[in-house]
């Protein structure tokens, strides 16, 4: 442990240093002024601006009354720097003024001792301050490890998201902005052969590690489920079965997810879909009309069995489909009807994907948000294709 003694009185420095040495604290540094303390702590530079540099000081014993700058002002300056504010500062003072002592504590001091120095009291306060600092350092190291692991997990989670598809008859793109490093939204799409494509967007209940783990579980079974069952009703039923196999019934929190899954047949100009409690997708047709995918069943994971009514939509010519999670609409003021009308107005027009425009409209946080949530937009472009078989 490295202790810094700051006092303009050499006698006081000698007394405190000897007390510390007898208690086997031998890594001791001294300073005779606040400015000298700043230099030791790595504050200061060529200009008048105070700049922090790494410091190995574990505790500061700071005299309250010093020329040029007193201990209270010096303490408040140290607290401005993130890498120094956790260093415990014990004020050493001959002043019995309770207002001054309160001012010192408000400035960031963790404790104080009065002169003449009482050896037993001084060592007790030093041991307490160092013990608290060790606990803080342990928590900071643990939190940093957790943050590093979360960043790695976020990279893995991002890697499972499907890349864009740019086929002659079918293009699909997405923008995803999680509210936390780990989130609960997931999108994926798969070519199914014969001009068909399966597209799914889901939103896991909640946020954070638990929701992201459930999302990753769904991601792990999604490709096999979609390519094996294909049909929207069967795919959603299978995902419900798989999710319920996790045996979450005894949990205090009921986990579930909303999802919209559709199969686009570009040759037959047909879209089959199931909407499991998800916000309605919007289909912008070539003639300017808008079809909403608003026929819904219950979310996935709430019940052992789901009562599903799959829907079919036929189309002609070109168009585009917008799938989104509720974080996109909740960023818009007003009720659900107002939010849906806003989306329709903003998403209508050209069918080709325009990522810079979508980024500006929905993902640059210029729209006031009522709460923080994941935001995701999936855009499917349907181009002019072959005649129906």
N, C-alpha and C positions, 0 to 999 in steps of 0.2 A: 504494500500500500504506500502510495506517495502522497505526502501531506505538504501543503504550502502554507507557511506562516507569513502573514502580511501585517507588519507593525513598524511604525517609524521610530519606536523606542528600542534601542539595542538590548537593554536590560530585559524587557518583556520577551523579546525573541529568545534570549539565552535561557530564561526560566522555562518557557514552554518547550523549547527544543530538548532541554535536559529531562523534563518530565516525560516527554515522548520516548526518548532514548532508553530511559529506565524501564519503560513498558515495551521495549523491543520494537518500537517504530523508528527505524533508522534511515529510511528513505525520506529525507526532509529537505525542502527547498524554502528559502526565505526571500522576502521582498520588503523593501523599506517604504514603498509607496504604491498607490493604486496603478500608476503608469508602469511601474516595474512589474507588478502582478500581471497587467495586460500583456506585457512582452513575454512573460513566462507562459502564459496561457495561449499565446499565439494570436493575440488580438493586436491589430495595428498594421501599419505598412508605410510605404513611402508617402502616401497622402494622409490627410487628416481622417479619412474614412477608416472605421474599425473593421478589420477583416478577420474572420476566424480561421485558425489552422488547427490541425489535430493536436490534442493535449493528452498527456498521460497522468494528469493530476487527479487524485481520487477524493481529496477533501481539502477545503480551504478554511483556515482559522484567520478571520479578518477583523482587524481593529476597526472599531466604529469611528473613532476620532483621529483623523490624519490630516496633515496640511494638503493644500491644493485640491484634493478630492476626498470626501469622507467615505466611510465604508458603505453607507446606505446607497449613495449614488453609484459607487463602484459595483456593488452587488446588482443593482438594477441593470447596469450595462452588460454584465456577464449573462444575465437572464435572457438577453435579446438573441443569443446565439444558440441554435438548436443543439450543437455538439458540446455545449458547455453548461446548459441549464440544468442538467441532471447531477452536476457536481455539487455535493452538499456544502453549504457555507455556514459555518458557525461564527456568529459575531462575538467578539471579545470586547467588553465595554466596562467602563467605570461608571457609566450613567445609569441611574436608577429610574429614569423617566419612563413610565410605562407607555406613553405616547410614542417616544422615540423607538422603544423596543418593538412596539406594534408596527411602526413604520418600516423597521428593518425586516420584520417577518413578511410584511406586504411586498417589500422589494424583492423577495425571493430567498431570504435567509431561512435555513431549515431549523436553526436553534440559536441559542446564545448562552454565554457564560459571563459572569461578572468578575471584575478585578476587586481585590486581590484574588489571584487564581487559586481555586480549591482543586487540588490534584485529583481527588476522588470524583468530584463532580465533572471535571474536564474529561477524564478518561471515560466516564460512563456515557457522556454525551457523544464523544468521538466514536466509541464502539457502536452506539445506537445508529449514528449517522452512516458509518461504514457498512453496517449490516443492512440498512435500508438501501444503500447504493448497490451492494452486491445483489440484492433481490431485484432491483430495477434493471441492473445490467443483465441478469439472467433472463428476465422477461423480455428485454429488448432483443437479446440474441435469439431467444425462442421465437419471438414474433417475426424476426427477420428470416429465420429458417422457414417458418410457415408461409411468409410472403413469397419466398423463392420457390417453394413447392407449389404454391397456388399459381404462380406465373407459368411454371412448367406444365401444370395440369391444364391451364388455359390454352397453352400451345397445342397440347394433345387434343383438347376438346375442339379447337378450331380446325385441326387437321381432318376431323371426321366430316366436316361440312362439304357438301358436294361442290365441285368446280362448275363453272358455267358450261352450258351446252349450246353449241351454235351449229345446228343442222339446218338444211335448206327449208324444211317445213316447220321447224320447232326450235325456238331458242329460249333459254331460261337463265336468269341472272338473279342475284340477291345482294342486299346490303344488310348487315347485321351489326348492331351496336349493343353489347350487353351492358347492364347497369352496374355489374360488378365484374371482377376478373373471371369468375365462374358464373355461368348463367343457366337458365332453364329452357331457352328456345333451341329448336333444332329443325333444320330443313335438309331434305335429301331428295334426289331424283334418280331414276334408273331407266335406261332404254329397255323395253320389253319385247322388242322385235316386231316386225310387220308394221312399222310406223307408229307404234304405241310407246307411250312414256308414262311412268308412274311418278307422281310428285306428291310429297307430303311435307306439311309444316305443322309442328306441334309446339305447345307451350306448357311446360311443367309448372305445377302449382308451386309458388314460393320462389325463393332465390337462395344463393349461397351454395355451400358444399353439398348439403343433402340433396337439393333439387338437381344440381349438376351431376351427381352420381347416378340418380335415377335416369336422367337424360342420357348419360353415357351407356347405361344398361340398355335402354331402348335403341340407341345407335348400334349397339353390338348385335342386336337381333333383327334390325330393320331390313337389311339387304336380303337376308335369307327369307324373311317373311314376305316381302313384296314380290320377289322373283318366284317364290313357290306358290303363293296364293293369288297374286295379281288382282283379282276382283276386289273392289273397295270394301264391300261388306265383310268378306272373309279376312282381309288384311286387318281391319280394325278389330274384328272379333279375336283374331290371333294375338294381336298386341295386347288386348285386354286380358286374355288368358295368361300370356307371359308375364304381364305386370302383376297380376294377382298371385302368381306363383312366388312372388317375393314375400308373401305372408306378412303384409303390413297392417293387418287388421287390428293387432294389439297396440299399435302406435297411438299416442294421444292425438297426433295430427293426421288427418286423412289426406294422403297423397293421391293425386290424380293428374291427368293432363288433358288439355283440349287438343284436338287435331283435325286437320282437314286433309283428306287424301283423295286425289283424283287420278284417273287414268285417261290420258288424252290419246285418242286414235286419230292421227292426222290424215289417214286415208279415207276413213268413213266419216270424217268430220263430226266426231262424237266425243262427248266428255261424260264419263261416269264418275260420280263422287259420293263421298260420305263426309258429312260435317259433324264431328263429335264435340259439340259444345263450343266450337271455335267461332271467332268473328267471321261474318260472311265474306267469302271471296267476291270479287267484282270482275265481271266479264264485259269488256268494252268491245262491242261488235263493230263491224265495218260500216253499218248503216247509222252509227252514232248512238244506238240504244245500249242500255246497260242492264245486264242480268246479274242478280245477286244469288250466290250459293247459300241461301239462308234456311234451307230445310235441315234442321239439326236434331241430333239425338243427344243422350247424356255424355259427359266426358268419359274418357277411358280410365278405368281403375276404380270407379265408384262402386260397381256391382259385379258379381260373378258373371252374369249374363247381360248382354246389351240388346235392346230392341232397336234394330237398325232398319231404316228404309232408304236404300240407295237411290240416288237420283241420276237422271240422264238428261243431258242438254245437247242438242244438235246445233250446228252452226254452218254458215256459208261464208266464203271469202276470208279476209284477214281479220285479225283482232288481237287483243291482249288481255291477259288475266292477271289480276293483282291479288296475291295472298299476303296476309300481314298478321302480326300478333297485336294484342290489345295495347301494348306499350306505344304503338304508333298512333292509335286513336286517342288514348288518354293524354297525350301531349297536346291535344287540341281542346280549347275551351268549349263548354256547352254540354248538352246531353248527348246520348248515343245517336239520336237521329241527326243532330247538328254535326257530330263528328263524322258520321257516314257520308253526309252530303258534302262536307269539306273534302273528304277523300275522293269522292266521285268527281268533284270539280277539279281537283289538282291532278288526278291521274288520267283524265280523259285526254283525247287528242291523238297524237301519233302513237303508233303501235310499237315502234322500235324502242329499245331500252336506252335511256339517257341517264347514266349514273351521276354525272355532275349535278344535273337538275334535281334528281331525287335526293341526293346528299344535301343540297341546299334547302330543299323543302322540308325534309323530315329529320335529318340527322345532325344538323349543325347547332341544335339546341337554341335556336332563335325563338322558337315557340315556347311560351311559359309552360312549365310542367307542374301539374298538381302533385305528382309523386314520381319517384325514380323507378323505372322499369326497363326491362329489355325491349329493344325495338328491332323489328325485323320486317323486311319487305322482299317478297319474291315476285318476280315479273316474268310472265310467260308470254312470248310473242308467237302467234300462230300466223305463219306466212301462207300465201296462196299455193295450194298443192294439187295433187292428182285428183281426178274424179273419184267419187266413191265407188267402191267395188260392189 
